[in-house]
Amino acid sequence: MKQNIAIVGAGIGGLTAALSLIRQGIGVDVYEQAPELKELGAGVQISSNGTRVLYALGLGEAIERLGVIVAGKEIRLWSTGQTWKLFDLGAESVERYGSPYMMFHRGDLHAALLGAIRHERPDAIHLNRKCIGVTQADDCVTIQFESGETATAPLVIGADGVQSRVRFSVFGADRPEFTGIVCWRVLVPRERVPESIRMKVGTNWVGPGGHVVHYPVRGGALLNLVGLMERDDWRVESWTVQGSKDEFHGDFRNWHPDIHAMIDSGDIPYKWALFARPPMPAWTNGRVTLLGDACHSMLPMMAQGAVMAIEDGMVLGRCVAKYGATPEALQRYETVRRDRANRCVAASIDNAKRFHNPDLAHAAGAEAYVTREWQEDKVTARYEWLFTYDATAVPI
Ligand SMILES: Cc1cc2nc3c(=O)[nH]c(=O)nc-3n(C[C@H](O)[C@H](O)[C@H](O)COP(=O)(O)OP(=O)(O)OC[C@H]3O[C@@H](n4cnc5c(N)ncnc54)[C@H](O)[C@@H]3O)c2cc1C
């Protein structure tokens, strides 16, 4: 039997866990279903609690080259475009939290993790390995793959995303609930959009029943545009289904012209339905545990899903280094991580209500609502506990 730890899934969470283990001198095998490694054409925001981990894993030079540090975030009203400051980022984030808030093309962040792993362990990642189940004995776990092959390891980490087969195999079927929200995503060449929306800030447009987020990625060459709208007629939970610009425009009918200018300037948009899963009471069973979206998928309204997966990966590596390749290591990891991740799941649901509030319908009511909801002390209470967390040093 190989003594390497096995990780199922080479997404941002699985790769961070792999690198964290490698940096602790522990061998890993990562099994990924895809025939080639690439990420979706979309953006991802990594707040200081995530970049802190990436720096600790030795990725500072790569992320500074690939990411965009925005000056801040702002709230804009869906109808008039009225703008309020949400918070300052840039130098302020570094001063306050010790690490920057950065925006990435997902492929760039994924490639940075992958490059570091391949540099240290060129043979650690195995492609075309779709896990269909796991079985445990006293001292090891066997992974079954769709091809009929198997692999054994002393510990298995299910980092196989929201539809996790490892979770299904260990904990049974989950109960996803449709949120009534449809998401749109598209990348937009920044030089094609009006000057007024080219600024290096992150923007959240808020309105009754929907919101729109955009921010620069890939050195500022592209804008990542995401729109979420409450509607009941599309329930496909897939990241690879194309929609049309007409339908995207239609969902945001009567919203500000800047939004329509971005939709017009982008490529073909993708759409998917957002599902929510109730928090899991446990992530670990013996020598198998879960990580990232496999155990705590969340609505995107706090922009923390990938960041939580990054934190998980760091804590997992530290726990295995401290407690060995034992069930105790996985139990410690879960104890350290579960409440925090579940708190983030709940905070994301709260933010969905805030971003889509009916009080935003009319400009006069919206002014009072935004001023009340995004007061500095309330914003601090909502985000400070996230940004200050240090996965590299939290007691384990
Ligand atoms: C609209 C939107 C915007 C978002 N924006 C942000 C943001 O700004 N910031 C943020 O932190 N988070 C964001 N998120 C959340 C973030 O995308 C996810 O939380 C994150 O990608 C989860 O990473 P993961 O590694 O756990 O799972 P995944 O990225 O889903 O990776 C899972 C991997 O496992 C592989 N796999 C799946 N099944 C198997 C199998 N059976 N066998 C082998 N391999 C398998 C997959 O191919 C994949 O490579 C957003 C999400 C959405 C929907």
PDBQT file of the ligand as one rigid body, heavy atoms in Angstrom, charges set to zero:
ROOT
HETATM    1  C1  LIG A 401     -21.051  32.630  -9.238  1.00  0.00    +0.000 C 
HETATM    2  C2  LIG A 401     -20.020  32.143  -8.298  1.00  0.00    +0.000 A 
HETATM    3  C3  LIG A 401     -19.033  33.016  -7.926  1.00  0.00    +0.000 A 
HETATM    4  C4  LIG A 401     -18.089  32.630  -6.980  1.00  0.00    +0.000 A 
HETATM    5  N1  LIG A 401     -17.158  33.534  -6.619  1.00  0.00    +0.000 NA
HETATM    6  C5  LIG A 401     -16.310  33.206  -5.623  1.00  0.00    +0.000 A 
HETATM    7  C6  LIG A 401     -15.362  34.171  -5.167  1.00  0.00    +0.000 A 
HETATM    8  O1  LIG A 401     -15.287  35.275  -5.667  1.00  0.00    +0.000 OA
HETATM    9  N2  LIG A 401     -14.527  33.820  -4.144  1.00  0.00    +0.000 N 
HETATM   10  C7  LIG A 401     -14.581  32.576  -3.581  1.00  0.00    +0.000 A 
HETATM   11  O2  LIG A 401     -13.816  32.305  -2.635  1.00  0.00    +0.000 OA
HETATM   12  N3  LIG A 401     -15.439  31.624  -4.024  1.00  0.00    +0.000 NA
HETATM   13  C8  LIG A 401     -16.300  31.909  -5.016  1.00  0.00    +0.000 A 
HETATM   14  N4  LIG A 401     -17.178  30.980  -5.451  1.00  0.00    +0.000 N 
HETATM   15  C9  LIG A 401     -17.151  29.629  -4.871  1.00  0.00    +0.000 C 
HETATM   16  C10 LIG A 401     -16.024  28.786  -5.442  1.00  0.00    +0.000 C 
HETATM   17  O3  LIG A 401     -16.113  28.770  -6.847  1.00  0.00    +0.000 OA
HETATM   18  C11 LIG A 401     -16.100  27.340  -4.923  1.00  0.00    +0.000 C 
HETATM   19  O4  LIG A 401     -16.397  27.356  -3.551  1.00  0.00    +0.000 OA
HETATM   20  C12 LIG A 401     -14.752  26.625  -5.128  1.00  0.00    +0.000 C 
HETATM   21  O5  LIG A 401     -14.441  26.535  -6.506  1.00  0.00    +0.000 OA
HETATM   22  C13 LIG A 401     -14.786  25.221  -4.523  1.00  0.00    +0.000 C 
HETATM   23  O6  LIG A 401     -13.562  24.563  -4.787  1.00  0.00    +0.000 OA
HETATM   24  P1  LIG A 401     -13.429  23.001  -4.619  1.00  0.00    +0.000 P 
HETATM   25  O7  LIG A 401     -12.012  22.687  -4.935  1.00  0.00    +0.000 OA
HETATM   26  O8  LIG A 401     -13.995  22.589  -3.312  1.00  0.00    +0.000 OA
HETATM   27  O9  LIG A 401     -14.399  22.384  -5.727  1.00  0.00    +0.000 OA
HETATM   28  P2  LIG A 401     -14.318  22.453  -7.320  1.00  0.00    +0.000 P 
HETATM   29  O10 LIG A 401     -13.723  23.728  -7.777  1.00  0.00    +0.000 OA
HETATM   30  O11 LIG A 401     -15.692  22.110  -7.798  1.00  0.00    +0.000 OA
HETATM   31  O12 LIG A 401     -13.308  21.279  -7.732  1.00  0.00    +0.000 OA
HETATM   32  C14 LIG A 401     -13.677  19.923  -7.647  1.00  0.00    +0.000 C 
HETATM   33  C15 LIG A 401     -12.737  19.106  -8.536  1.00  0.00    +0.000 C 
HETATM   34  O13 LIG A 401     -13.038  17.723  -8.353  1.00  0.00    +0.000 OA
HETATM   35  C16 LIG A 401     -13.160  17.088  -9.604  1.00  0.00    +0.000 C 
HETATM   36  N5  LIG A 401     -14.081  15.971  -9.425  1.00  0.00    +0.000 N 
HETATM   37  C17 LIG A 401     -15.423  16.027  -9.255  1.00  0.00    +0.000 A 
HETATM   38  N6  LIG A 401     -15.947  14.795  -9.103  1.00  0.00    +0.000 NA
HETATM   39  C18 LIG A 401     -14.907  13.937  -9.194  1.00  0.00    +0.000 A 
HETATM   40  C19 LIG A 401     -14.818  12.533  -9.108  1.00  0.00    +0.000 A 
HETATM   41  N7  LIG A 401     -15.902  11.779  -8.930  1.00  0.00    +0.000 N 
HETATM   42  N8  LIG A 401     -13.593  11.943  -9.225  1.00  0.00    +0.000 NA
HETATM   43  C20 LIG A 401     -12.480  12.722  -9.396  1.00  0.00    +0.000 A 
HETATM   44  N9  LIG A 401     -12.522  14.070  -9.512  1.00  0.00    +0.000 NA
HETATM   45  C21 LIG A 401     -13.715  14.670  -9.384  1.00  0.00    +0.000 A 
HETATM   46  C22 LIG A 401     -13.684  18.177 -10.521  1.00  0.00    +0.000 C 
HETATM   47  O14 LIG A 401     -13.435  17.873 -11.886  1.00  0.00    +0.000 OA
HETATM   48  C23 LIG A 401     -12.901  19.389 -10.016  1.00  0.00    +0.000 C 
HETATM   49  O15 LIG A 401     -11.641  19.477 -10.620  1.00  0.00    +0.000 OA
HETATM   50  C24 LIG A 401     -18.128  31.324  -6.415  1.00  0.00    +0.000 A 
HETATM   51  C25 LIG A 401     -19.091  30.434  -6.812  1.00  0.00    +0.000 A 
HETATM   52  C26 LIG A 401     -20.054  30.832  -7.730  1.00  0.00    +0.000 A 
HETATM   53  C27 LIG A 401     -21.113  29.872  -8.100  1.00  0.00    +0.000 C 
ENDROOT
TORSDOF 0
